[in-house]
Amino acid sequence: MTAIKESSTIQENKQYALEKCPVTFVMEKIGGYWKPIILYHLSTGDKRYSELKRAIPAVTEKMLIQHLKQLEADGLVIREAKPVVPPFVTYRLSNAGTGLLPVIDAMASWAFKVKDGIHNI
């Protein structure tokens, strides 16, 4: 059998980028299509899963669940489940997630300006 490499060039390059470029670190946490959208909707307060699903109708259940779990694992979102029937689960931003609000707000502001023709692409 062939030996499995401890680390690959891709992983080494990724680690180097994470250490040298803070934007890479942020994109590692909030990158992807749905994560910033989820964070944007949670910026207005606690939301239940069904509220997030209604607010983001284009996202599939699988992707919403997957990204919520990733955001929770990265410490950006807190999942709170109350032991009742039916289950009552809410999601909210953690302190780290709240710290990203200026970034999310800047993205939203930029989008509105481009949409309104204030900035040209």
Summary of the structure (lengths in Angstrom):
residues: 121
radius of gyration: 17.7
end to end distance: 52.5
largest distance: 60.3
contacts: 278
relative contact order: 0.12
helix: 57%
strand: 12%
